[in-house]
Amino acid sequence: MAYDAARADAGAPARGAGADYGATPLTVWRRQCQRNHHAPPLRLWAFGDAHVGTDKRYGRDSLAEAITQSESGGTEGGPPFAWDVALNVGDMSGAEGVPQDEEGAEVVRQFGALRHHKREAIYDVCGNHDRSGLEEPDAWWWQKWVDPLGQHTQFSGVHAAQRPYPIEGTWERYAFRVGNILCLMMSDRNEPSQTVGRGILRGNLGGVVRGETFAWWQQMVEANPDAIILSVHHYVLKDTTVASGAWEGMRQDDQGNWHPHYHGYFAQGTPQGASYLYWVDSVPDAQAFERYLAAHPGAVQLWLGGHTHTNPDDTCGGKSHIEHKWGTYFLNVCALTRYHAPRTTLPMSRLLTFVDGSAEVRVQCYLHTSQHAPQGWYPKAERTLHLSRPFRW
């Protein structure tokens, strides 16, 4: 299906003539905004939890399909939509053991579905299923195949010099700026104090950051008081979005026994913290980020995560996919998979639109299948966020 701007929601126009010949639709649209003497909005596509290997076993290309739908529209009537930066909150792997090269090559192949955007326009953080084993080199699979730093181009196809917005940091934590938005990207990793590792416990649930990452995050927040701080981790914080409270990833029967629900149940894998960022600096249920935000309300404007797959109307624990707490908007933006954790999973993503000079952010929900409602935009889940400061290019 060809790109058709008329079907995009307030999207970029189709290819123009003359000097615009050969340019991408987004580039043409930006040039037209410049000719009209007003700044274009920033459209940020947020997605995660493609679990590529899982869906591939069922004949579905979870990542490639979402990319193609965004650029060209879906086979079930979903429109294309304009975006210029994407945030991937992790869990590219669907492996129940540790991820392997074969799945990594498939992830790269599916990123190859991009036609109107460079691969480097997508910024990624590692999820729990992307972790390598405790006895393996740290995050070797993630660094080799997803490669946020562009250090393994021969495998990942990522070129650091082609990032539209340069990054500074490491694979585990890095930052980049888009206008006055400062994105703080933090990857999940193995918790070294857990002697039963990632492979045995499959996803080994409960989010993790090292103490060094928390200290970096705090320093970056405090050094940039005038920025719109957008934090990204595979996990949201405790008691923020749907099913992010203690034990809310599981279900309990009448006899008091715990069973899988949103997440798998592993008694040795901190199941009580399966739905949120549980470990900080090897302290269980640390809530270090939560305490900081409670003491500094409004210091962080946005926190994007994923991990818990469910439909956009779910409100487990009295919490929805988008909530406001401590002056911060928390958004669960996943999942692209259809078959990983199928009890609750529904393929969807979010589009955030920032307008120059405005403190309002439009958040739209895109359904990538017609399981819950017709493929495309789901108006019932749309929200308008009110930041404490306007976006500026």
HUGI-V139535 format. One record per residue. RES is the residue in one small letter. PHI is phi in whole degrees, -180 to 180 (none if undefined). D_CENTER is the distance of its C-alpha to the mean C-alpha in whole Angstrom. Layout:
RES	PHI	D_CENTER
RES	PHI	D_CENTER
This chain:
m	none	26
a	-77	27
y	-64	24
d	-133	26
a	-63	25
a	-64	27
r	-90	25
a	-76	22
d	-80	21
a	49	23
g	-92	21
a	-73	23
p	-75	26
a	-70	28
r	-58	29
g	-93	32
a	-112	35
g	62	37
a	-65	35
d	-90	32
y	-63	33
g	88	30
a	-81	28
t	-71	24
p	-55	24
l	-65	22
t	-64	24
v	-59	27
w	-62	25
r	-63	25
r	-63	29
q	-66	30
c	-62	28
q	-65	30
r	-63	33
n	-88	33
h	64	33
h	-141	29
a	-76	26
p	-73	23
p	-71	20
l	-100	17
r	-109	14
l	-112	11
w	-91	9
a	-118	5
f	-150	4
g	-180	4
d	55	8
a	-74	10
h	43	13
v	-55	15
g	-65	18
t	-63	18
d	-68	18
k	-62	20
r	-64	23
y	-103	23
g	80	23
r	-117	20
d	-96	18
s	-61	14
l	-76	12
a	-63	16
e	-62	16
a	-64	13
i	-61	14
t	-64	17
q	-62	17
s	-65	15
e	-94	18
s	-131	21
g	94	21
g	-102	21
t	-75	24
e	-107	24
g	102	24
g	-67	21
p	-79	21
p	-72	19
f	-148	17
a	-80	17
w	-152	14
d	-122	15
v	-139	12
a	-126	8
l	-116	5
n	-107	4
v	-87	3
g	99	6
d	63	9
m	-70	10
s	-82	14
g	-111	15
a	-63	18
e	-85	20
g	-95	22
v	-82	21
p	-68	19
q	-124	22
d	-58	22
e	-59	23
e	-70	19
g	-60	18
a	-64	20
e	-70	19
v	-60	15
v	-63	17
r	-60	19
q	-73	17
f	-60	15
g	-66	19
a	-70	18
l	-60	17
r	-121	21
h	-109	20
h	-136	17
k	-81	18
r	-56	15
e	-70	15
a	-78	13
i	-105	10
y	-108	9
d	-124	7
v	-126	8
c	-79	10
g	-103	9
n	-65	13
h	-77	14
d	-90	13
r	-66	16
s	-87	19
g	-73	23
l	-63	24
e	-95	27
e	-102	25
p	-55	24
d	-59	21
a	53	18
w	-61	20
w	-66	18
w	-63	15
q	-65	17
k	-75	19
w	-101	17
v	-99	14
d	58	16
p	-61	14
l	-89	17
g	67	19
q	-94	22
h	-130	22
t	-57	22
q	-63	25
f	-102	22
s	-87	19
g	77	20
v	-91	18
h	-111	21
a	-57	20
a	-69	22
q	-97	21
r	-62	18
p	-64	18
y	-132	17
p	-60	19
i	-108	17
e	-132	19
g	143	18
t	-124	18
w	-60	15
e	-82	15
r	-155	15
y	-152	15
a	-134	15
f	-152	15
r	-118	17
v	-129	17
g	60	20
n	-95	20
i	-90	16
l	-109	16
c	-93	12
l	-109	12
m	-103	10
m	-124	11
s	-91	11
d	-75	12
r	-155	16
n	-70	19
e	-89	21
p	-65	24
s	-79	27
q	-88	26
t	-78	28
v	-92	27
g	-92	24
r	-57	21
g	-67	23
i	-65	25
l	-94	23
r	54	20
g	-70	17
n	43	19
l	-70	17
g	103	17
g	-70	14
v	-138	16
v	-137	16
r	-78	20
g	-60	22
e	-65	22
t	-70	18
f	-62	19
a	-63	22
w	-62	20
w	-59	18
q	-63	21
q	-63	23
m	-66	20
v	-62	20
e	-73	24
a	-84	25
n	-133	23
p	-67	24
d	-96	24
a	-87	21
i	-84	18
i	-86	16
l	-119	12
s	-93	11
v	-130	7
h	-146	8
h	-60	7
y	-105	9
v	-85	11
l	-88	14
k	-65	17
d	58	19
t	-114	16
t	-108	14
v	-49	15
a	58	17
s	-104	16
g	-94	20
a	-59	22
w	68	23
e	-75	21
g	-79	19
m	-118	22
r	-129	25
q	-118	29
d	-86	32
d	-65	35
q	-92	37
g	88	34
n	-85	32
w	-94	28
h	-138	27
p	-62	23
h	-142	21
y	-66	18
h	-133	18
g	-70	21
y	-100	23
f	-135	25
a	-58	27
q	-87	27
g	-114	23
t	47	23
p	-62	22
q	-63	23
g	-109	20
a	-67	17
s	-108	15
y	-149	14
l	-73	15
y	-95	18
w	-106	19
v	-134	20
d	56	23
s	65	24
v	-98	25
p	-72	24
d	48	22
a	-68	23
q	55	21
a	-68	21
f	-65	18
e	-61	20
r	-66	23
y	-64	22
l	-67	21
a	-64	24
a	-84	26
h	-133	24
p	-60	23
g	84	21
a	-66	21
v	-118	17
q	-83	16
l	-141	12
w	-132	10
l	-109	6
g	-148	6
g	-150	6
h	78	9
t	-94	12
h	-95	12
t	-165	15
n	-75	16
p	-68	15
d	-101	19
d	-69	19
t	-135	20
c	-57	20
g	74	22
g	74	22
k	-129	19
s	-100	17
h	-72	13
i	-130	14
e	-137	16
h	-120	18
k	-152	19
w	57	21
g	75	21
t	-120	17
y	-88	15
f	-107	12
l	-128	9
n	-91	8
v	-109	6
c	-97	7
a	-133	9
l	-89	10
t	-68	13
r	-110	16
y	-117	18
h	-89	16
a	56	17
p	-70	19
r	-59	21
t	-128	18
t	-72	15
l	-146	15
p	-70	13
m	-160	11
s	-151	9
r	-130	9
l	-120	11
l	-105	12
t	-115	16
f	-107	17
v	-110	21
d	-56	23
g	88	25
s	-113	24
a	-94	22
e	-93	21
v	-123	17
r	-87	17
v	-117	14
q	-110	14
c	-108	13
y	-112	14
l	-91	15
h	-89	15
t	-134	18
s	-106	21
q	-67	21
h	-98	21
a	-164	22
p	-56	23
q	-53	20
g	119	19
w	-67	18
y	-117	19
p	-58	20
k	-60	21
a	-96	17
e	-72	17
r	-136	18
t	-115	19
l	-97	18
h	-118	21
l	-78	20
s	-84	23
r	-150	23
p	-78	23
f	-75	21
r	-135	23
w	-74	23
